[in-house]
Amino acid sequence: MNSKYLPLLATILIFILAYIACVTQYPNMLSTRVAGNLLTDNAFLGIAAVGMTFVIISGGIDLSIGSIIAFTGVFLAVILRDTAIHPLIAFVLALVITTIFGAGMGAIIHYLSMPPFIVTLAGMFLARGFAFVLSIDSIPIEHDFYSQLNDLYWLMPGGGRLTLIGGLMLLVFAAGIVLAQRTRFGANVYALGGGAQTAVLMGVPVGKTTIQIYALSGFLAGLSGIVFSIYTSAGYSLATVGVELDAIAAVVIGGTLLTGGAG
């Protein structure tokens, strides 16, 4: 057996054993209703964790994603309340902003040779501060388009509902697997996690890859913020405090090494 897959297999085994233990106590855990609710309730976290996975594999860390999620929610709530912009356009604007924000952190990390911990910690305070500048209050999102999105679901056997945001999380998982395992970018991320100097000797464009990694993390944090705003139908500057730690835990439990280079 390839040792590369041992962490993944161990994770799957532990998950199965834990799920069996839950089922013995709560038989309804096997129902599709519970599965659908779990996917819906954790969709925003799962999407953010995919971006964090690439960051950690590269040997970095991103502490800003919780604040970016909150900023995205407040940004959407304010722009939909105060303008006539369609939510889809607002979604695109939010993703552009969060992607540029992530790319900026990646550029600072590479070109100024600063530790990712320090840069993304500053990014965490900055993004949260921007959210507070927009509003300190919880703002409800009452647009009809949001109601339509919440009404979209696939009825699974057994009565469970796979909602739009739950399905989106699964699509992001699939895209992340393909990106990590089947693309040049994915190979560069793993090489960078094995050591920057080694990656340079291998011909990996370290600067470009670093910026792309944090841009991807920013993009997925923004997407997570959109999903969270759909889930809660509100934007709040104090939302998702500490979610970056939940995402890191999810990444590690999923079999990615905190030291980078494997996962």
C-alpha positions in Angstrom: 0.0 0.0 0.0 1.2 3.5 -0.9 2.1 5.3 2.4 0.8 8.5 0.7 -2.8 7.3 1.3 -2.4 6.1 4.9 -3.6 9.3 6.5 -6.7 9.3 4.2 -7.4 5.7 5.0 -7.0 6.2 8.7 -9.3 9.2 8.5 -12.0 7.2 6.7 -11.7 4.3 9.2 -12.0 6.6 12.2 -15.0 8.3 10.6 -16.7 5.0 10.0 -16.1 3.8 13.5 -17.3 7.1 15.0 -20.4 7.0 12.8 -21.1 3.4 13.9 -20.8 4.5 17.5 -23.2 7.3 16.9 -25.7 5.0 15.1 -25.7 2.6 18.1 -26.8 5.5 20.3 -29.0 7.4 17.8 -30.3 5.1 15.0 -31.7 8.1 13.1 -28.1 9.1 12.3 -28.4 6.7 9.3 -31.3 8.6 7.8 -30.8 10.8 4.8 -32.5 13.7 6.7 -29.6 13.8 9.1 -27.1 13.5 6.2 -28.7 16.3 4.4 -28.8 18.5 7.5 -25.2 17.8 8.2 -24.2 18.9 4.7 -26.3 22.0 4.8 -25.2 23.1 8.3 -21.5 22.6 7.6 -21.4 23.7 4.0 -19.6 27.0 4.7 -17.0 25.4 6.9 -16.3 22.6 4.4 -15.8 25.1 1.5 -13.4 27.2 3.7 -11.5 24.1 4.7 -10.7 23.2 1.1 -8.9 26.5 0.7 -7.2 26.0 4.0 -6.0 22.6 2.8 -4.0 24.0 0.0 -2.5 26.6 2.3 -1.4 24.1 4.9 -0.1 21.6 2.3 2.1 24.5 1.0 3.5 24.9 4.5 1.6 28.0 5.3 -1.4 29.1 7.4 -4.4 31.4 6.8 -5.9 32.9 9.9 -8.0 35.4 8.0 -10.8 33.2 6.6 -13.3 33.6 9.4 -13.0 37.4 9.1 -13.3 37.2 5.3 -16.5 35.1 5.7 -18.0 37.7 8.0 -16.9 40.6 5.8 -18.5 38.9 2.8 -21.8 38.4 4.6 -21.9 42.1 5.8 -20.8 43.3 2.3 -23.6 41.4 0.6 -26.2 42.5 3.2 -25.3 46.2 2.9 -25.1 46.2 -0.9 -28.4 44.4 -1.3 -30.1 46.7 1.2 -28.8 49.9 -0.2 -28.6 49.3 -3.9 -30.6 47.7 -6.7 -27.8 45.4 -7.7 -28.8 41.8 -8.4 -27.4 39.3 -5.8 -25.5 37.4 -8.6 -23.5 40.6 -9.4 -23.0 41.2 -5.7 -21.6 37.6 -5.4 -19.1 38.3 -8.2 -18.0 41.6 -6.6 -17.5 39.8 -3.2 -15.5 37.0 -4.8 -13.3 39.5 -6.7 -12.6 41.5 -3.5 -11.8 38.4 -1.4 -9.6 36.9 -4.1 -7.6 40.1 -4.4 -7.3 40.3 -0.6 -6.0 36.8 -0.5 -3.6 37.4 -3.4 -2.3 40.5 -1.6 -1.5 38.5 1.5 0.3 35.9 -0.6 2.4 38.7 -2.3 3.4 40.1 1.0 4.3 36.7 2.3 6.6 36.0 -0.6 8.1 39.4 -1.6 8.6 40.6 2.0 9.6 37.2 3.3 7.2 37.5 6.2 5.7 34.6 8.1 2.2 33.5 6.9 1.1 33.5 10.5 1.8 37.2 11.0 0.5 38.3 7.6 -2.8 36.4 7.8 -3.2 37.5 11.4 -3.1 41.1 10.3 -5.4 40.1 7.4 -7.8 38.7 10.0 -8.0 42.0 11.9 -8.2 44.0 8.7 -11.0 42.0 7.2 -12.9 42.1 10.5 -12.3 45.8 10.7 -13.7 46.4 7.2 -16.8 44.4 8.3 -17.3 46.7 11.3 -16.8 49.8 9.1 -19.7 48.6 6.9 -22.0 47.8 9.9 -21.8 46.9 13.5 -25.3 45.5 13.5 -26.8 42.3 12.2 -28.4 43.1 8.8 -31.2 40.8 7.5 -31.1 39.8 3.8 -34.7 39.9 2.6 -34.1 39.6 -1.2 -36.4 37.3 -3.1 -33.5 35.7 -4.8 -32.2 34.4 -1.5 -35.6 32.8 -0.8 -35.4 31.1 -4.2 -31.9 29.8 -3.5 -33.0 28.4 -0.1 -36.0 26.6 -1.8 -33.7 24.7 -4.2 -33.0 21.2 -3.1 -32.8 17.6 -4.3 -35.1 15.2 -2.4 -33.1 12.1 -1.5 -34.5 8.7 -0.8 -35.8 8.6 2.8 -37.0 12.2 2.7 -33.7 14.0 3.2 -32.9 17.2 1.3 -29.6 17.9 -0.4 -29.8 21.7 -0.5 -28.1 24.0 -3.0 -25.3 25.0 -0.5 -24.8 21.3 0.5 -24.4 20.3 -3.1 -22.1 23.2 -3.7 -19.8 22.0 -0.9 -19.6 18.6 -2.5 -18.7 20.2 -5.9 -16.0 22.2 -4.2 -14.6 19.0 -2.6 -14.5 17.3 -6.0 -12.9 20.3 -7.7 -10.3 20.5 -4.9 -9.4 16.9 -5.3 -8.9 17.3 -9.1 -6.9 20.6 -8.6 -4.6 19.0 -6.0 -4.1 15.7 -7.7 -4.4 16.3 -11.4 -3.0 19.7 -12.2 0.4 21.4 -12.4 -0.7 23.9 -9.7 -1.4 21.0 -7.3 2.0 19.5 -7.9 3.6 22.9 -7.2 1.7 23.2 -4.0 3.0 19.9 -2.7 6.5 20.7 -3.9 6.4 24.1 -2.0 5.2 22.3 1.1 8.3 20.1 0.9 10.5 23.2 1.2 10.8 26.5 -0.6 14.5 26.0 -1.5 13.9 22.5 -2.9 10.9 23.8 -4.9 13.1 26.5 -6.5 15.6 23.9 -7.5 12.8 21.9 -9.0 11.8 24.8 -11.1 8.6 25.7 -9.3 7.6 29.3 -9.6 7.5 29.9 -5.8 6.2 33.5 -5.9 3.5 32.8 -8.4 2.4 29.7 -6.6 2.3 31.3 -3.2 0.1 34.2 -4.5 -2.2 31.7 -6.2 -2.6 29.6 -3.1 -3.7 32.5 -0.9 -5.8 33.9 -3.7 -7.6 30.5 -3.9 -8.0 30.6 -0.1 -9.5 34.1 -0.3 -11.8 33.0 -3.1 -13.1 30.0 -1.2 -13.4 32.0 2.0 -15.5 34.5 -0.1 -17.6 31.7 -1.5 -18.0 30.3 2.0 -19.2 33.8 3.1 -21.8 33.7 0.3 -23.0 30.3 1.4 -23.1 31.5 5.0 -25.2 34.5 4.0 -27.6 32.2 2.2 -27.7 29.8 5.2 -28.4 32.6 7.7 -30.1 35.2 5.4 -28.1 37.9 7.3 -24.8 39.6 7.5 -23.1 40.2 10.9 -19.6 41.5 11.5 -19.1 39.3 14.6 -20.1 36.1 12.8 -17.8 33.2 12.3 -15.3 34.2 15.0 -12.8 31.4 15.3 -13.9 29.5 12.2 -10.3 29.5 11.0 -9.5 27.2 13.9 -12.4 24.9 13.0 -11.1 24.9 9.4 -7.6 24.0 10.5 -9.0 21.2 12.7 -11.0 19.9 9.7 -7.9 19.9 7.5 -5.8 18.0 10.0 -8.6 15.5 10.8 -8.9 15.0 7.1 -5.3 13.8 6.9 -3.2 16.8 6.0 0.0 17.4 7.9 0.4 20.7 9.6 4.1 20.7 8.6 3.0 20.7 4.9 3.9 18.7 1.9 1.4 15.9 2.4 -2.3 15.6 2.5 
